[in-house]
Amino acid sequence: MDPELKRSIDEIHALVKDNHQMLRSIRRHQWWSFMTTFIFWLVVLVAPFYLYQQYVQPLVARFAAPGTTTSGFNLPTSADVQKLINSFKTGQ
């Protein structure tokens, strides 16, 4: 085989291997980018529901407890609010 032709083939082979490695790296980066973006948006969309269930819903349940009186627009009275504040301060 002609030495110049062999050198050209070896150079092309090296370029093809380098190109293959770069393409695999790009695909791997795209995959991880997609997964991190998906996880980020999953957290952003699910976190409010979780936080509501853990922290806000128990407070709302205290306002909606049976036997509480409400004002004209179905809002808690100032006595109910004061009772809630006192119970929150004592940690009950």
C-alpha positions, 0 to 999 in steps of 0.5 A: 500500500502506498505510504501516503494513502496509508497515512491518509487512511490512518488520519481519517480513522483517527478523525472518525474515532474522535468524532464518534467520541464527541458525538457520544459525549454530546448525547450523554450531555443531552441525556443528563440535561434532559433528566436534570431539567425533568427532575427540576420541573417535577420538584417545582410542580410537586413541592407546592402540593407537598408543602401544602399538605405538610404545613398549610393544611393542618392550619386550615383544618384548625380553622375549619374545626367543627363547632367554630363560629364564623363571621358573615363571609364564612371567615374565622372570628377574631377569637378563633384567630387569637385561639389559633395564635395562642395554640401556635405559640404554645406548640400544640 
